Amino acid sequence: MAISGAASRGAADGGGSAASLPGLEHPLLHAYEARKDPAAACDHEAQRFGPEADGGASFVRTCFNGLNALSGVGLLSIPYALSEGGWLSLALLLVVAAVCCYTGLLLQRCMDASPAARGYPEIGELAFGRGGRLAASAFLYAELYLVAIGFLILEGDNLDKLFPGTSLGLALGGGRLVVVSGKQLFVVLVALVILPTTWLRSLGVLAYVSASGVLASAVVVVCVLWTAVADGVGFRAQGRMLNVSGLPTALGLYTFCYCGHAIFPTLCNSMKEKKRFSRVLVVCFAACTLNYGSMAILGYLMYGDDVKSQVTLNLPEGRISSRLAIYTTLINPFSKYALMVTPLASAVEERLLAAGATKSRRLSLSVLVRTLLVASTVAVALAVPFFGHLMALVGSLLSVMASMLLPCVFYLRIFGVARCGRAEVALIAAILGLGSLVAATGTYSSLKKIVHEF
């Protein structure tokens, strides 16, 4: 979709500058003035999600969706990240949270630069033309698709460990019997359970699914605390103050916890009051940082340097709190899968739908597209060997690009370096350096694991 109107005039002024747009004369660190009418350009199908055109998601529902996007399986690895970096590395957790919250605000600011910039690809086009759109789309949709596949793999692996030896026989024509067992069976069953949630085109309705994921994250922390206090594990470990050699690993895991930027534009456009999205970001990042920090401190105090890559693996067997924590962990992928594939599905639907299509045709196409997307992720999850390490490799690069590097680059291009001020340019340069460091170390670590597997 071509950027037109105000965006085209801005580009004519100098490479996508937003200087000529009313209310956008100052960059983000300066006065954060009132935004445009949130109803502008509400006909963009990829971001409307149909039923929400009547009013949009409320502030609270958007917070639930945002919390669900940020709170995920990274919660289980956060104590291990702290053990790798030492107690002082908690400061890095706060730094990464602040940086990712700031880059989220940069994305919102870029969207304000033109009514046509309704999503990540449109922001890329506003900044660098068609090439920017293609680059943003490639990073965005590849990340979302691979994360969705990773959720299926995670569910299959964990359920197979909980219920080993499970199998199902399917009778085919001619008296043939096909037996599906283990991880493959659970991946298919999980996909069938998740499929109906992907048909929910309204993020206001999907917020109820997200609420279960947010609750699950909080329950896991409570279960770990209960294990320490009531089940006799206690807080006996002292840990190290600083482990310089482990800082790259800790930094990579901290960053992974806050990589939700791919769906931030979708969440913003789903809101009834888009001008309040900056508050949504602050609430979500503050709540997630509190939850992540609590889990990190609890796990490290309990197990010290012996904490495993997933803290649930350290919990004593046979305890109710341990079982509850493990089962609750399985809820997160169920609640997040639909949120991850929604932007990708909406983009495909926009391409396929003709102007003036009836409501029934839109609904039928939406169900078909989302069903095929789920089926494709199942096929990849079952077929690709060593996919866990491959996803870690691609995810490290794509997530950092979407959450740190691209928002900064797009923002500088749209508003211009000269207009941002020295302080803001210095801050963005530091973020670009940090993002590049995380991407490089994460890519190296993932490649090393893949080589080791072979």
N, C-alpha and C positions, 0 to 999 in steps of 0.2 A: 504494500500500500504506500503510495507516494506521499510524502509530507508536502502539504500545500498551505496556502493562506499565510498566516503569520510566520510559520516556519520558513516558507520560501522567501519572504521578505527579509527575515533574519539572515538567511544564508546569503542573500544578495548583499547585505551590509558587510559581510566578511566572514565567510566560512562558518555560518551557523550561529553568529552572535545573537544574543538575546537583548542587546542594548536598546533596541527600538520598541520592545514590548512594554506596555504599561505595567507598573508595579514590580518590575524585575530589574531595576536599575542598579541594585546592590547585590553583591554576592552573599553567600550564606552566613559568613561570620559577621556581616554587617546587619543592619536592621532587617528582621524577619517579618516583613509586612504582610498584610492581608492578601489572600489569594483570590484568584478569579472565581467566577460562578462555577460551582462544582458540577453543574448540569451540562457544562459545555462539552460538546462532542460526545454525548452519551449514546450515540448511535453506533459506536465501534463495537461490533458484535463479539470480538475476541475478548473484550474486557467487561461486557455487560452481564453475561451469564443470565440472559433471558429474564426470569422472574424478578430479578433485583432491579430491573428498570423502573419498577413501581415506586421504589423508595431507597433500596440499597440496604446493606448490612449496618447494624447499629455499631456504636463504639465498642460495646462490650463484646459483641460477637466477633468483631474484627480482632479484638485483643486475643480472644480464644484461638482464632485461626493463626495469628502471629506467634503466640506462645507455642502452639503445636508445631509450627514450622521451625522454630528455634530449639524446642525441647525434644530431644530424640535419643537415639542409641548412644550418642556421645556422653550422656550422663553416666553410663556404666564404665567408661574409660577415663573419666576425669580424675579419679584417685590415682590411677596408674600414671597419668600425665604429671600429677603433683609429685609422685615418687621419683619420676625421671628428672624433674627439675629442682626438687627441693622446696622447702617452705617459702623461700623468697620468690620463687617463680609464680606464686599467687598474684604478685604484682603484674605479671604478664597477662594473666587472665583478665584483670581489670582493664589493662591497656587494650587488649584485643576486643573486649566488649565495647569500650568507648570508640575505638576506631571503626568497628563494624556498624555501630549505631550512627556514627557520623556519616559514613558512606551511604547508609540507608537514607539519611536526610538529603544527601547530594542527589540521589536518584529522584527523590520527590521534587527537589528544586529543578532538576532537568525536565521533569514532566510539566512543571509550571511554565516552562519557557515556550510552550506551544500547545494549543488544544489538541493537535494531532499526535503529540507524544504520549500515547496512552499505555505504552508497555515498553519493555526493555528493547525490543528490536527497533521501535520507532525512535527511542532515545538515541540509539546508535546511528540511525539515519539522519536525525537532526544534527548530530555532531559531525559525521563523516560521509554523509550521503549513502548511496546504496551499499558501498563496501562496509560501512559501519553497521548497517542493518544486518548484512549477511554474517559478519563476525559476531555480533551480539546474539543473533539467532542461533548460530552454531554452538557457542558456548552455553547459552541458556538451555536449549532443548536437549543437548547432549547430556548436560549435568542432570536435568530432571529425569530423563529417561533411564540413565544409568543408576541413579539413586533408587528409582522405583524397582528396577531389577534387583538391586542390592537388598531391598526390603524382603522380596520373595525368597532370596537365598538365605537371608538371616532367619526367616520364619521356618523354612524347610529344615535347616540345620538344627535349630533348637528343638523343634517338635520331634524330630527324629531321635534326638538324644533323650527327650522326655518319654517317648513311646517307641522304644526300639523294637524292631521286628514286625511292625504294623504293615499289613499288605491288604490289597483289594483285588479280587478277581473279576474281570469283565468278560462276559460271554459274547462272542462275535458270531457272525454267520458261519455255517458249516461246522458247528460244534467246536470251534476254536476258543481257547481261553487265554486271555492276556492278563498277566498278574502285574500290578503296579505296586511298588513297595518303597519303604524308606523315604528318603528326602524327596524323590520325584512325586510320590503320592501326596505328601504334605504341601509341596509347592502348588500342585493343582488344586487341592482342597482349599488352601488359603486364598488363591486367586478367585475361586468361585464365591467365597464369602465376601471378599473385598469388592468384587465386580459391581454389586448394586450401589455401593457408595460412590462409585465413579460416575453414575448416572445423575447424581445431584448437581445440577448446573448452577444452583444458587449458593454462594458462599455464606449467606445468612443461614441457610438450612445446614450446610456442611459444618457450621460452627458447633452444632451439637455433637457431631462426630469428633471434632477437634477437642471439645471439652473432655471427652473420655481420655484422649491422649495426654492432656495437661494434668488431669487427675491421676493418671497412671504414673507420670513422672514424680509427682508429689508422694504417692504411695510408696514408690521404690525407696525414696529417701527415708521415709518413716520406718519402713521395714528394716533397713540397714541400722538405723538408730535403735530400734527395738532389739535387734540381734546383739548389739553392743551392751545395752543396758540390762535387758531381761534374760538373755540367753547365755550370759557369762563370758562373752568375748572380751568386753572391756576396752579401755583406751590405754594400752600399755606401750605402744610403739612411740618412739621419739622422732625418728626420721632424721634427715639431713637438712641443714639450712640451705645449702646450694650445691647443685651438681652441674657444673658447667658443660660437661660432655653430653648430658641429657637434655639440655635446654632446647636444641632443635626439635627433638621429639615432642617435648612438652608444648612448645609453641605451635607445632603442627596440629596437635590434638585440641588445643585451646581454640585455634582458628576454625577447625572443623565444626566445633560446637555452635558457632554463630553464622554458619553459611546458609542463610535463608533468603538472600537478596533476589534470587531468581523469581520468587513469587511476590515480592513486595509491591511491584507495580500492579499486579492483579488484585492484591488486597486493598490497595489504595483506591482503585477504581470501583471496587465492590462496595465502598462505604457510602452511607447516606450523606455524611458530612466529611468530605475529603480534606477539608482544612484542618481536621483534627488528627490526621494520620501521623503527624510528627509526635503527638502525645501517645499514640498507639505504640510507636517505635520505642519511646522512652520507657513506657510501662513494661513492654515485652522484654527489652534488654535488661532492665533492672530486675524484674522477677526471675528471669532465666539465670542471671548472674548470681542471685541469691541462692537459687536451687543448685546450680553447678558448684558454687563455692561451698555450700553445706555438705554436699556429697563428697567433694574432694577432701575436705578436712576430716569428715567422719571416717572415710575409708582409709586415709593415711594414718590417722591416729589409731585405728584398729589393727592394721596389718603392716604399717611401715613400708619398708622396701620389699617386703614379701607380697605386696598386693599384686594381683594378676591383672592382665589386660582388661578383663571384665570383672568388676568387683563381686558380682554374683557368684563367680567361680570360687571365691574364698569363703563364702558363707557356709556354716556347718550344715551337713546333710541331715535330713529327717526333721528339721525344725519347721514349724508352721510359718514363721516369719520368712525363712529362706525360700520355701515353696511359693509363698505369696509373692515375694519379690521376683522370682523367676517367671511365674505366670503373668504377673503384671507387666513385665518387660515385653512380653509378646504382644501386648495391646498397642504399643507405639506404632509399629509398622502398619497395623490395621487402620489406625486413625490418620496416618500421614500419607499413605499411598495416594488416595484420591486428591489430596491437596497438591501433591507433586505433579500428577499427570494432567490436572485441570488446565493450566496454561497451554501445554502442548496440544491437548485435545481441542481447545478453543481455537487455536491458530489453524489447525487442520480443517475444522468446521468452517471457519471464515473463508478459507480458500475454496472449499467445495460448494458452499451455499451460493445460489444465485440471488441477485437483488429481488426483493419482493416475494421471497419464498414464504409459503404458509407456515403457520405455527406447528401444525402436525408434521410437515416435512422437516422442519428444523429439529423437532424432537426426535423423529425417527433417525435422521442422520446423526444426531448427537449420540444416541444409544449405540448405533452401529460403529461409529468411529471409536468410541471409548471401549466398546467390547473388543474390537480388533486390536487396540493398543494393549489392553490387558493380555490378550492372547499372545501377542508378539513378545511381551516381557516374560511370559511364562516359557515360551519356546527358547528364548536366549538364556534364561536362568537354568534351564535343564540341559542345554547343549554346550555351553561354552566352558571348557576346563580352565581351572585356575582363575576363574572370573573374580573372585574376591580380591586377589592382589591386583588384577588388572583394573578393577573399579577403584581401588585405592590410588593407583597411579593416575588414572584419568581424573578422578574426583579431586585429588590434591590440586592439580593444575586448574581444572574448570571451576571449582568452588572459589579458589582464591581470585581467579580472574573476575568472576561474577560479583564477588563480595568486596574486593578491595581495589583491584587495578582498574577495571573498566569504569566504575562510577567516577573515579578521580579523573581519568583521561577524558571521559565524555564531558564532565563538568567544566574542566579547563578549556576544552575546545568550544563549548557552547557559549560560555561567558567571557572567555579571553583571559589570558594570564595577566595582562596589564590592568584589568579591572578588579582582580581578586584581592590585591593587596599583598604585601610581602609576608605577613604572618600566615595568611591562608595558603599561599603558594608553598611556604616552607613546611607547613603541616601536611599538605597533600604530597609533597616530595618525600617526606618521612614515611607516609603511608605507602607510597609506591615502593620505597626501599624495603619496608617491612614485608609487603606482599610478595615482592620478588624473592626475598630470603625464604619465606615460608614455602613458596612454590618450588624453589630449587631444592631445598632440603627434603620436602615431601616427595618430590619426584625421584630423587636419588634413593631415598629409603625404600620406596615402592619397587623401583627397578631392581634393587639389591635383593628384595624378597622374591621377586619373580625369577631372577637368575638362580637363586638358591633352590627354588622348587624344581627347576629343570635340571 
